């Protein structure tokens, strides 16, 4: 696509421009000098108005999602594969004969056209590791272009608060890549990083096929030997940099006795087994999963030519991401509110495990990110909450995210709550689980339940207003 076309000469139109996958891609094109316009159902509904005000203030042209912004056959319509043909923009684009590309088609074209592309794959941890790796490269003078699904605090400023992308001047493109729609197959990485493989949007058989192909087409690989599926997929491949916490034969690992964990950070001595050098690492994000993410970023940076010592040093100034164990605040009564993107079993388990490593009751509010995903992984989600939570902890489920469309809504959160209750009772745990359909009622219930020392975790994907929910909750807590 980009071999013969000047991207800056194309009038781009993004359908759903405010989405977590669309916004950074629109920012990258805009930063390259292209004219970008678009629409978003959330804007029409008055959700997160400050985001859309910022877009208009920065020369993105916005329209209602009624087809009025699609006026010329020269426009290229960017829309995810999930956008239905009945959406007015798509109807109008077909009438005019506009070219339509998916987000994945456009992103993979940009990625593959760069001199060096580093792709971050896996079921969990992609956004955090992408931000870590992007910061390492930037801090070491490589100034990469970075495509992420979350706001990277190292790149966010008052003038640019929605920094889920960074448009660099270097020749490196860093991006997380998505297995959920199979688009991971479109990328041809210089360095392919595989974090983990676990149940999410597809069956394990499908995931192993996609991730195995991803590793095979990558010129150099960075792989997690602590993950059994990754270890098997990487077996026999050359040009590999391995990392692990538990597996001391990996190229990059840690001294287990050196791991120091506290509620807001984790530290360890990193060992590069290739030269037996030791390096002191401190990451301002808690949890062993973030230690693993840090080792992954260090391994991928090493594969890209950044010395381990410098990569470790750069992570000392890594600030984290919005909605990734993001502590919104703590009240005088020591009630902490944490905003988190956890939405699949592995992500939720990592977050809950990090919380349970320190004292205090947990009140977990989980908003499923769709009816389809809830059917796909509902039982595993219930198992996760029942396994990771303990006596006295509370879990509240609302209805799944629904912004309109024809999705089957016959099976919702009630089933998952019943499963959590059954599983916790079977193991003798006293975990209280409640289905409360609306967010307003959820907030009222949390305020009623909260007591000094509690940790309140707000979890879910596809909905930026969860952060607003967490922020508004804080002043009403003890």
C-alpha positions in Angstrom: 0.0 0.0 0.0 2.7 2.5 1.0 5.3 1.5 -1.6 3.7 3.6 -4.3 1.5 6.1 -2.5 2.4 9.2 -0.7 0.5 8.8 2.5 0.4 12.6 3.2 -1.5 13.1 -0.1 -4.4 10.9 1.0 -7.5 12.4 2.7 -7.9 9.8 5.6 -11.2 9.3 7.3 -11.3 7.3 10.6 -14.5 5.6 11.6 -14.2 5.4 15.4 -11.3 7.8 15.6 -11.3 8.0 19.4 -10.9 4.3 20.0 -7.8 3.0 21.7 -6.5 1.3 18.5 -7.6 4.1 16.1 -6.5 7.2 17.9 -2.7 6.4 18.0 -2.8 5.4 14.3 -4.6 8.6 13.4 -1.9 10.5 15.4 0.9 8.8 13.6 -0.5 9.7 10.2 -1.2 13.2 11.3 2.3 13.5 12.6 3.6 12.4 9.2 1.8 15.4 7.7 -1.4 13.7 6.4 -4.8 15.3 6.6 -7.0 13.2 9.0 -10.7 13.5 9.7 -13.2 11.1 11.3 -16.2 10.4 13.5 -16.9 8.5 16.6 -20.1 7.3 18.2 -18.7 8.2 21.6 -18.4 11.8 20.5 -22.0 11.9 19.3 -23.0 10.4 22.7 -21.0 13.1 24.6 -18.6 10.6 26.1 -15.0 11.8 27.0 -15.7 15.3 25.4 -12.2 16.5 26.4 -10.6 14.0 24.1 -12.6 15.1 21.0 -12.0 18.8 21.9 -8.3 18.1 21.9 -8.5 16.4 18.5 -10.3 19.3 17.0 -7.8 21.8 18.6 -5.0 19.9 16.9 -6.4 20.0 13.4 -8.2 16.7 13.3 -11.6 17.4 11.5 -14.5 15.7 13.3 -18.0 14.9 12.0 -21.1 13.3 13.5 -21.3 9.6 12.7 -24.0 10.2 10.2 -22.1 9.9 6.9 -21.8 13.6 6.4 -18.0 13.6 6.6 -17.6 11.2 3.7 -17.8 13.5 0.6 -15.3 12.3 -1.9 -14.3 9.1 -3.6 -10.6 10.1 -3.0 -11.1 9.6 0.8 -9.7 6.4 2.3 -11.9 5.0 5.0 -10.1 3.4 8.0 -12.4 1.2 10.0 -11.9 -1.9 12.1 -13.1 -5.2 10.6 -15.8 -5.2 13.3 -17.5 -2.0 12.0 -20.8 -3.1 10.5 -21.8 -2.3 6.9 -24.9 -0.4 8.2 -22.8 2.3 9.8 -23.6 5.5 7.8 -19.9 6.2 6.9 -19.6 2.8 5.4 -22.8 3.1 3.5 -21.8 6.5 2.1 -18.3 5.2 1.3 -19.7 2.4 -0.8 -22.0 4.8 -2.6 -19.0 7.0 -3.5 -16.6 4.1 -4.2 -14.1 5.0 -1.5 -11.3 2.7 -0.7 -11.7 1.0 2.7 -8.8 -0.3 4.8 -8.8 -1.9 8.2 -6.7 -0.5 11.0 -4.6 -3.6 10.8 -3.9 -3.2 7.1 -2.8 0.4 7.5 -0.7 -0.2 10.6 1.1 -3.3 9.2 1.9 -1.3 6.0 3.4 1.5 8.0 5.3 -1.0 10.2 6.6 -3.1 7.3 7.8 -0.1 5.3 10.1 1.1 8.1 13.8 0.2 8.1 13.4 -1.7 11.4 10.1 -3.0 12.9 9.9 -4.3 16.5 6.6 -6.1 17.1 5.3 -7.0 20.6 2.9 -10.0 20.7 1.2 -12.1 23.3 -2.0 -12.4 25.2 -1.1 -10.1 28.0 1.4 -7.3 28.7 1.7 -5.9 25.2 0.9 -2.3 25.9 3.2 -2.1 29.0 6.1 -3.8 27.3 5.6 -1.7 24.1 5.8 1.5 26.3 8.9 0.1 28.2 10.7 -0.8 24.9 9.7 2.4 23.2 11.1 4.4 26.2 14.4 2.4 26.2 14.9 3.1 22.5 14.0 6.8 22.9 16.2 7.2 26.0 19.1 5.7 24.0 18.8 8.1 21.1 16.9 5.9 18.6 13.7 8.1 18.7 11.3 5.4 17.4 7.8 5.8 16.2 5.6 4.0 18.8 2.1 2.6 18.3 0.4 1.6 21.6 -3.0 0.9 22.9 -2.5 3.0 26.1 -1.3 6.5 27.0 2.4 6.3 27.7 3.2 8.6 30.6 6.8 9.2 29.5 5.5 10.9 26.4 2.4 12.5 27.8 2.4 16.3 28.4 -0.2 18.9 29.2 -0.2 19.8 25.5 -0.3 16.2 24.4 -2.3 14.2 27.0 -3.3 11.3 24.7 0.1 10.0 24.0 -0.7 6.4 23.0 1.5 7.1 20.0 4.9 8.8 19.5 6.0 9.9 16.1 9.7 9.6 16.0 12.5 10.9 13.7 14.3 7.6 13.7 14.0 4.6 11.4 12.5 2.2 14.0 8.8 1.4 14.3 7.7 -0.2 17.6 4.1 -1.6 17.8 2.0 -4.1 19.7 0.4 -6.5 17.3 -3.0 -8.1 17.7 -3.8 -11.8 17.5 -7.5 -11.4 18.3 -8.5 -10.7 14.6 -5.6 -12.7 13.1 -3.9 -9.5 11.8 -0.6 -10.5 13.5 0.0 -12.5 10.3 0.4 -9.2 8.3 3.6 -8.1 10.1 7.2 -8.9 9.1 9.2 -7.9 12.1 12.9 -7.3 12.4 12.5 -8.2 16.0 9.5 -10.2 17.1 8.8 -10.4 20.9 6.4 -13.0 22.2 5.4 -12.5 25.9 2.9 -15.3 26.6 0.1 -17.4 25.1 -3.2 -18.0 27.0 -6.9 -18.0 26.3 -8.4 -14.8 25.1 -10.3 -14.1 21.9 -9.4 -17.4 20.2 -8.9 -21.1 21.0 -5.4 -22.2 22.2 -4.9 -24.1 18.9 -5.6 -21.0 16.8 -3.4 -18.8 19.1 -0.4 -21.2 18.9 -0.7 -21.3 15.1 -0.7 -17.5 14.9 2.1 -16.9 17.4 4.2 -19.7 15.9 4.0 -18.2 12.5 4.8 -14.8 14.0 8.0 -16.1 15.4 9.0 -17.9 12.2 8.7 -14.7 10.1 10.6 -12.6 12.5 14.3 -12.1 11.7 15.2 -12.1 15.4 13.1 -13.2 18.3 12.8 -12.4 22.0 10.9 -15.1 23.9 9.7 -15.8 27.4 11.0 -19.2 28.6 8.7 -19.0 31.7 5.7 -19.6 29.4 5.3 -23.2 28.4 3.6 -22.4 25.1 6.1 -19.8 24.1 9.0 -22.2 25.0 7.5 -24.9 22.7 6.9 -22.4 19.9 10.4 -21.1 20.0 12.1 -24.5 20.2 14.5 -25.0 17.4 14.5 -21.4 16.2 17.8 -19.5 15.9 18.5 -15.7 16.3 16.7 -15.8 19.7 17.2 -13.8 22.8 15.4 -15.5 25.7 14.3 -14.0 29.1 12.7 -15.5 32.2 12.3 -15.0 35.9 11.9 -18.7 36.9 14.2 -20.2 34.2 17.8 -19.5 35.1 19.1 -20.8 31.7 17.5 -17.9 29.8 19.8 -15.3 28.3 18.4 -12.6 30.5 17.1 -13.4 33.9 17.1 -12.3 37.5 18.6 -13.3 40.8 15.5 -14.7 42.6 16.9 -13.6 46.0 17.2 -10.0 44.8 13.5 -9.4 44.0 12.0 -6.7 46.1 8.3 -6.0 45.7 6.2 -3.2 47.3 2.7 -1.9 46.5 3.9 0.5 43.8 7.2 -0.9 42.3 9.4 -3.9 41.9 13.2 -4.2 41.8 15.7 -7.0 41.1 19.2 -7.8 39.9 19.1 -8.5 36.2 21.6 -11.1 35.0 22.8 -11.3 31.4 23.9 -14.9 31.1 25.7 -14.2 27.9 28.5 -12.3 29.6 27.5 -12.9 33.3 27.0 -9.2 34.0 24.7 -8.0 36.7 22.5 -4.9 36.6 20.3 -3.3 39.2 16.7 -2.8 37.9 13.9 -0.7 39.5 10.5 -0.4 37.8 7.8 2.0 39.1 5.1 -0.6 38.5 4.3 -3.4 40.9 4.0 -7.1 40.4 6.1 -10.0 39.0 4.2 -9.7 35.7 5.7 -6.3 35.3 9.1 -7.6 36.2 8.6 -10.1 33.4 7.5 -7.3 31.1 10.7 -5.4 31.9 12.8 -8.4 31.1 11.0 -8.7 27.8 11.6 -5.1 26.9 15.3 -5.5 27.9 15.6 -8.6 25.7 13.9 -7.0 22.7 16.1 -3.9 23.1 19.2 -6.1 23.2 18.0 -7.9 20.0 17.8 -4.4 18.5 21.3 -3.4 19.6 20.8 -1.6 22.9 23.2 -2.9 25.6 21.5 -4.6 28.6 23.1 -2.2 31.0 21.6 0.9 29.2 18.2 -0.7 28.8 18.1 -1.4 32.5 19.1 2.1 33.3 16.4 3.6 31.1 13.7 1.6 32.8 14.6 3.4 36.0 12.9 6.5 34.6 9.9 4.6 33.1 6.7 6.2 34.4 4.1 3.6 33.4 0.9 3.8 31.5 -2.6 5.1 32.0 -5.1 2.3 33.0 -2.3 -0.2 33.8 -2.4 -0.5 37.6 -2.8 3.2 37.6 -3.3 4.5 41.2 -5.9 7.2 40.9 -5.4 8.2 44.6 -5.6 7.2 48.2 -8.0 8.7 50.8 -7.1 9.8 54.3 -8.6 6.5 55.4 -6.0 4.6 53.3 -8.6 3.5 50.7 -6.8 3.3 47.3 -8.6 3.5 44.0 -6.7 1.8 41.1 -7.7 1.9 37.4 -6.7 -1.1 35.3 -7.1 -2.5 31.8 -7.5 -6.1 33.0 -10.2 -7.7 30.9 -9.1 -11.3 30.1 -8.3 -14.1 32.6 -4.5 -13.7 32.6 -4.5 -9.9 32.9 -7.1 -10.0 35.7 -5.1 -12.7 37.5 -1.9 -10.6 37.3 -3.6 -7.6 38.7 -5.4 -9.4 41.5 -2.2 -11.3 42.4 -0.3 -8.1 42.7 -3.0 -6.7 45.0 -3.1 -9.8 47.2 0.7 -9.7 47.7 0.0 -6.8 50.2 -2.5 -6.4 53.0 -6.0 -5.0 52.7 -9.4 -6.1 51.4 -10.1 -6.0 47.7 -13.3 -4.6 46.1 -13.1 -5.4 42.4 -15.4 -3.9 39.9 -15.3 -5.6 36.5 -17.0 -4.3 33.4 -16.8 -6.9 30.7 -15.6 -5.5 27.4 -18.3 -7.2 25.3 -21.0 -9.8 25.2 -19.0 -11.9 22.7 -15.8 -12.1 24.8 -17.9 -12.8 27.9 -19.3 -15.9 26.2 -15.8 -16.9 25.0 -13.9 -16.6 28.3 -16.6 -16.2 31.0 -15.9 -19.5 32.8 -12.2 -18.8 32.9 -12.9 -15.3 34.2 -15.0 -16.7 37.0 -12.3 -19.2 37.8 -9.7 -16.3 38.0 -11.7 -14.2 40.4 -12.6 -17.2 42.6 -9.0 -18.4 42.7 -7.2 -15.1 43.2 -9.5 -13.4 45.6 -9.8 -14.4 49.3 -12.1 -14.4 52.3 -13.9 -11.1 52.7 -13.0 -9.7 49.2 -15.8 -8.4 47.0 -16.4 -8.6 43.3 -19.0 -6.6 41.4 -19.9 -7.2 37.7 -21.9 -4.7 35.6 -23.4 -5.3 32.2 -20.9 -5.6 29.4 -19.9 -2.6 27.3 -22.4 -2.0 24.6 -22.3 1.0 22.2 -24.9 -0.2 19.8 -25.1 -2.8 17.0 -26.6 -6.2 16.5 -24.5 -8.3 18.9 -26.3 -11.1 20.7 -26.9 -9.8 24.2 -28.8 -12.9 25.5 -26.0 -14.0 27.9 -24.5 -11.5 30.3 -22.8 -11.0 33.6 -25.3 -12.8 35.8 -23.9 -16.2 34.7 -20.4 -15.2 35.7 -21.5 -14.1 39.1 -23.2 -17.4 39.7 -20.1 -19.2 38.6 -17.9 -17.2 41.0 -20.2 -17.9 43.9 -20.3 -21.6 43.1 -16.5 -21.9 42.7 -15.7 -19.9 45.8 -18.2 -22.0 47.9 -16.7 -25.2 46.5 -13.3 -24.2 47.8 -14.6 -22.9 51.2 -13.8 -19.2 50.5 -16.1 -16.4 51.6 -16.0 -14.2 48.4 -19.1 -12.0 47.9 -20.0 -11.5 44.3 -22.8 -9.2 43.0 -24.3 -8.5 39.6 -25.3 -4.9 39.5 -26.3 -3.8 35.9 -25.5 -0.1 36.0 -22.4 1.9 36.8 -24.4 4.4 39.0 -25.6 1.5 41.2 -22.1 0.0 41.2 -20.7 3.3 42.5 -23.4 3.5 45.2 -22.6 0.0 46.3 -18.8 0.5 46.5 -19.3 3.7 48.5 -21.5 1.7 50.9 -19.0 -1.1 51.2 -15.8 0.8 51.4 -13.9 0.9 54.7 -10.4 2.1 55.7 -7.6 0.1 54.2 -9.5 -1.2 51.2 -8.1 -1.4 47.7 -10.7 -0.7 45.0 -9.8 -1.9 41.6 -11.8 -0.7 38.5 -11.2 -3.2 35.6 -12.2 -3.4 32.0 -11.4 -2.5 28.4 -12.9 -0.6 25.5 -14.3 2.2 27.7 -12.3 5.3 28.5 -15.0 6.5 30.9 -13.9 3.8 33.4 -11.1 6.2 34.4 -13.6 9.0 35.0 -15.7 6.5 37.1 -12.6 5.8 39.3 -11.7 9.5 39.6 -15.3 10.5 40.6 -15.5 7.6 43.1 -12.4 8.7 45.2 -13.9 11.7 47.0 -16.8 9.7 48.4 -14.6 7.1 50.1 -13.5 7.0 53.7 
